[in-house]
Amino acid sequence: MTINRANVSTIADDLYVWLPPKRGWGLANCGLLASPRTALWIDTPYDPSLAAEFLTESRKRLADGVTVDRVIVTHANGDHLWGAGVLPGAEIIATREALEHIHYEPTPKQQHALVASSDPDSLLGGYLRRHFGQFDWSQTEPVRPDTVFHGELELRVGEYPVQITGLPSAHTGGDLIVHLPHQRAVFTGDVIFGSSADQPGDHPSHWAGPLENIIAACERILATGAEIFVPGHGPVLGRAGVREHIAYLGHLRERAHALHAAGIPALDAARRIIAEQRYPELGLPERLVLTIGAEYRHLDGTEVPNVLEAMSQVALVARELDEDTDRRTPRPRNGTGGTTTRA
C-alpha cells in the first residue's frame, strides 16, 4: 500500500500545513513556520520517506539559505517525532514529560521488525500489517529531544512569537500546544482529532487521559483567542469545530462513567459505545478501546497495559466490526440478480 502525495497549503502569514491525503493510523499533520532567517517545523511525518517529502515541500517555501533549524514536537508518539531524522542538525523541542513516554513506546527499528515479522494471518499481525505496513523505519534511529521544558516556553521565528505550553496528562503524558499569536493559530497535537462535515476524521486514540484533562486542554486552546486550529490528525478547524470536538469528548466521558458505574468492563464498554453509533462518520471506531480503557484506568487506579496487549484488544474489536459488516452486507441471490441480507 502506498501513500499518495500530501497537501501543503498556506493557512496564515508564512505558516503552512502539511496534510496527509487520507485518514488513518500514523498520518499526522505537520506545520512549517518560515521567516527570512530561520524556519521551524511543528511535528514531523512518521517515516523518512514522508519526512523527506515534507522537507522538499518546505524548502520550496523558504528564502535562499534558510534551513529548518528547530522542530517542536507536540508529543512523543512516533508519528509526530520519528521523521526528525531528516533534519540532523535541527534542535528538537519537547516537554520534559515527553521523555518518559519515549521509553514507553518501541523504538522505530523495533516497531519495523514487529510489523514486518508479524504473522499476517494472526489477529494482531494482520491489523498491524494493514495499518502500519506502509511505513518503513528499518533505518530509523531513535529521536531524542535536545531541549526539554516544563510549563511554558517562548521563542521567536524571525519576527513571529511562538508560545509553547505543556499540558497535564492528556493524549499522552507530555503533550504541548503551540500558539502562534500573529497568525492567530494553534497546533494542538493529538489533544484534538479533526473532523468536519466534508472531511470526516477518525476516532481519537488517547493513551493517557483522563478525558477531563483533554476537555480542559481544548478549552485552554480556545482561550488563546485563535481562529485557526491544526489538529494532530484530520482537517484544519475553526472555533466551532473545536467546540464540536469538546462535545464529542464530553459524550465519551459521560458514557464511560455511566458504564463504569454499571459494572461494565472497559472492553465491553467500548463495544457498547461503538454500537450506539453516535458518530458513524468517524473512522477507526476500534480505537475507542484505547480511549475508554484509559478513562477506566483513571476511575480504577490501575496501571497502563502493555502496548501490544492494548493493540491486541483494538485488533479484536476491529475484527468483530468487520465480521458484523460482512453479516449485514447484501449478497446477490442465485440466479435472480437480486440481493439478500445474511442473518
C-alpha positions in Angstrom: 0.0 0.0 0.0 1.3 3.5 -0.9 0.5 6.9 0.4 -0.4 9.5 -2.2 1.2 12.9 -2.1 0.3 15.0 0.8 -1.2 18.5 0.5 0.8 21.6 1.6 -1.2 24.8 1.9 -0.8 28.3 3.3 -3.1 28.9 6.3 -1.7 32.3 7.6 1.3 34.6 7.1 4.4 32.4 6.5 2.6 29.5 8.0 2.0 26.3 6.1 0.3 23.0 7.0 1.2 19.5 5.6 -2.0 17.4 5.5 -1.8 13.7 4.6 -4.3 12.9 1.8 -6.3 10.3 3.7 -7.1 9.4 7.3 -5.7 6.5 9.2 -3.1 5.4 11.8 0.1 7.4 11.6 -0.9 10.0 9.2 -0.3 13.2 11.2 -0.5 16.8 10.3 2.7 18.9 10.4 3.4 22.7 10.2 6.1 25.0 8.8 6.6 28.5 10.1 9.1 30.4 7.9 11.0 33.7 8.2 13.7 35.4 6.1 16.4 34.0 8.5 15.1 30.8 10.1 12.3 28.2 10.0 10.5 25.9 12.3 8.7 22.6 11.9 5.8 21.7 14.2 5.8 17.9 14.3 7.2 15.6 11.7 5.8 12.8 9.5 6.1 9.2 10.6 8.9 7.7 8.5 11.9 9.0 6.5 10.1 8.8 3.1 7.2 11.0 4.2 9.5 13.3 6.2 11.7 13.8 3.1 8.6 14.7 1.1 7.7 17.4 3.7 11.3 18.6 3.7 11.2 19.0 -0.1 8.0 20.9 0.1 9.3 23.0 3.0 12.4 24.1 1.0 10.2 25.4 -1.8 8.8 27.9 0.6 12.0 29.0 2.3 14.2 32.0 1.4 17.6 31.2 -0.1 20.0 30.0 2.6 17.3 29.4 5.2 17.0 25.9 6.7 14.6 24.3 9.2 16.7 24.5 12.3 14.1 23.8 15.0 11.3 21.2 15.5 8.6 21.4 18.1 7.2 18.0 18.9 3.6 18.2 20.3 4.0 14.7 21.9 6.3 11.7 21.7 4.2 9.3 19.6 6.4 8.2 16.7 4.0 9.6 14.0 4.9 13.1 15.2 8.5 12.6 16.1 10.4 9.9 14.1 10.7 12.0 10.9 13.0 14.4 12.6 16.0 12.3 11.4 15.8 14.1 8.0 16.9 17.3 9.9 20.1 16.0 11.6 21.2 19.5 12.8 17.9 20.7 14.0 17.1 21.5 17.6 14.2 19.2 18.8 12.0 20.7 21.5 9.5 18.8 23.7 8.2 18.7 27.2 10.2 17.0 29.9 7.3 14.6 30.4 7.5 13.5 26.8 10.9 11.9 27.5 9.1 9.4 29.8 6.7 8.5 27.0 9.5 7.8 24.6 10.6 5.0 26.9 7.1 3.6 26.9 7.0 3.0 23.1 9.1 0.7 21.0 12.0 2.2 19.0 11.5 2.8 15.3 13.5 -0.3 14.4 11.7 -2.4 17.0 8.4 -1.4 15.6 9.5 -2.0 12.0 10.6 -5.5 12.9 7.4 -6.2 14.8 5.2 -5.2 11.8 7.4 -6.8 9.2 7.8 -10.1 11.0 4.2 -10.4 12.3 2.0 -13.2 11.0 -0.5 -11.5 8.6 -2.9 -14.3 9.4 -2.9 -13.7 13.1 -5.3 -11.2 14.8 -2.7 -8.6 15.8 -0.3 -9.3 12.9 -3.0 -8.8 10.3 -4.1 -5.5 11.9 -0.5 -4.2 12.2 0.3 -5.1 8.6 -2.9 -3.5 7.3 -2.5 -0.2 9.2 1.3 0.2 9.6 2.8 -1.9 6.8 3.0 1.2 4.6 5.7 2.8 6.7 9.4 2.0 6.7 11.5 2.5 9.9 14.1 -0.1 9.0 16.9 2.6 9.0 15.3 5.0 11.5 17.3 5.7 14.6 15.6 6.8 17.9 15.0 10.5 18.1 15.7 12.3 21.4 14.7 15.9 22.1 17.6 18.4 22.6 15.6 20.9 24.6 13.0 19.9 27.2 11.0 22.2 29.4 8.2 22.1 31.9 5.3 24.6 31.9 5.8 27.2 29.2 8.4 28.2 26.7 8.5 31.2 24.3 10.7 31.6 21.3 10.8 33.6 18.1 11.0 32.7 14.4 12.1 35.9 12.8 9.5 38.5 13.8 6.9 35.9 14.9 6.4 34.9 18.5 5.9 31.2 19.3 4.3 30.3 22.6 4.6 26.7 23.7 2.5 25.4 26.6 3.0 22.0 28.3 -0.2 20.3 29.4 -1.2 17.9 32.2 -1.6 14.3 31.1 -4.0 14.2 28.1 -3.5 12.3 24.9 -0.1 11.2 26.3 1.9 12.2 29.3 3.9 15.1 27.8 1.5 16.9 25.4 2.1 20.5 24.4 0.3 23.1 22.3 1.9 25.7 20.0 0.2 29.1 19.8 1.2 31.5 17.1 -0.3 34.8 18.1 0.5 36.7 14.9 -1.1 34.0 12.8 -4.0 33.5 15.3 -3.3 29.8 15.0 -2.8 26.9 17.4 -1.2 23.5 16.6 -3.0 21.2 19.1 -1.2 17.9 18.6 -3.4 14.9 19.3 -5.4 16.7 22.0 -7.7 17.3 19.1 -8.5 14.9 16.2 -10.1 17.0 13.5 -13.3 16.2 11.6 -15.8 18.2 9.6 -18.9 17.5 7.5 -17.0 17.4 4.2 -13.8 15.8 5.7 -14.7 13.3 8.4 -11.8 12.2 10.5 -11.1 9.2 12.8 -12.0 8.5 16.4 -9.1 9.6 18.7 -6.8 7.1 20.4 -6.0 8.5 23.7 -3.3 6.7 25.7 -3.2 8.7 28.9 -6.2 10.8 29.8 -8.3 11.4 31.7 -10.9 12.8 29.4 -11.5 15.7 31.8 -7.9 16.8 31.2 -8.3 16.6 27.4 -11.5 18.6 27.5 -9.8 21.2 29.7 -6.9 21.3 27.2 -9.4 22.0 24.4 -10.9 24.8 26.4 -7.5 26.2 27.0 -6.8 26.1 23.3 -10.0 28.2 22.6 -9.0 30.6 25.4 -5.9 31.7 23.3 -8.4 33.6 21.1 -7.0 31.9 18.0 -9.2 31.3 14.9 -7.2 28.5 13.2 -6.7 25.2 14.8 -4.4 22.5 13.3 -5.3 19.2 15.0 -2.9 16.3 15.2 -4.9 14.5 12.6 -7.8 15.4 10.3 -8.8 18.8 8.7 -7.9 22.2 10.0 -10.7 23.6 12.2 -12.3 26.9 13.3 -13.6 27.6 16.7 -16.9 25.9 16.0 -15.1 22.7 15.1 -13.2 22.7 18.4 -16.4 23.2 20.3 -17.9 20.2 18.4 -14.9 18.1 19.4 -15.4 19.2 23.1 -19.0 17.9 22.8 -17.8 14.6 21.4 -15.3 14.2 24.2 -17.9 15.1 26.8 -20.2 12.4 25.3 -17.4 9.8 25.6 -16.7 10.8 29.2 -20.4 10.6 30.1 -20.9 7.2 28.6 -17.7 5.8 30.0 -18.6 6.9 33.6 -22.1 5.6 33.3 -21.0 2.2 32.0 -18.3 2.0 34.7 -20.8 2.8 37.4 -23.0 -0.1 36.0 -20.1 -2.5 36.4 -19.5 -3.0 32.7 -15.8 -3.9 31.9 -13.8 -1.4 29.9 -13.6 -3.6 26.7 -17.4 -4.2 26.7 -18.0 -0.5 27.5 -16.0 0.4 24.3 -18.1 -2.2 22.3 -21.3 -0.7 23.6 -20.3 2.9 22.8 -19.3 1.8 19.3 -22.6 0.0 18.8 -24.5 3.1 19.7 -23.1 4.8 16.5 -23.4 8.3 17.9 -20.7 9.4 15.4 -20.9 7.0 12.5 -19.0 9.3 10.2 -15.7 8.8 12.1 -13.3 6.1 11.1 -11.4 3.5 13.1 -14.0 3.1 15.9 -11.9 0.3 17.4 -9.6 3.0 18.7 -12.3 3.7 21.3 -10.9 0.7 23.1 -7.8 2.7 23.9 -9.7 5.9 24.9 -12.3 4.2 27.1 -9.6 1.9 28.6 -7.6 5.0 29.6 -10.6 6.5 31.2 -11.3 3.3 33.2 -7.7 3.2 34.4 -8.2 6.7 36.0 -11.5 5.5 37.6 -10.0 2.3 38.9 -6.4 3.5 39.6 -4.9 0.7 37.6 -1.6 0.6 35.6 -1.1 1.3 31.9 -1.2 -2.0 30.0 1.5 -3.3 27.6 1.2 -1.6 24.2 0.9 -4.9 22.4 -1.8 -6.1 24.9 -3.8 -2.9 24.2 -3.4 -3.1 20.5 -4.5 -6.8 20.6 -7.8 -5.6 22.0 -8.0 -3.0 19.3 -7.4 -5.6 16.7 -10.1 -7.9 18.2 -12.8 -5.2 18.1 -11.8 -4.3 14.6 -12.3 -7.9 13.5 -15.6 -8.0 15.3 -16.7 -4.9 13.4 -15.6 -6.4 10.1 -17.5 -9.6 10.8 -20.6 -7.6 11.7 -20.3 -5.6 8.4 -20.0 -8.9 6.5 -23.1 -10.2 8.1 -25.0 -7.0 7.2 -23.7 -6.7 3.6 -26.4 -7.6 1.0 -25.4 -10.5 -1.2 -26.7 -11.5 -4.7 -29.4 -14.1 -4.9 -28.6 -17.1 -7.0 -30.0 -16.7 -10.5 -32.1 -13.7 -9.7 -29.7 -10.8 -9.8 -31.4 -9.5 -6.6 -29.9 -9.2 -3.2 -30.4 -10.7 0.2 -29.0 -10.0 3.6 -27.4 -12.7 5.7 -28.8 -13.1 9.2 
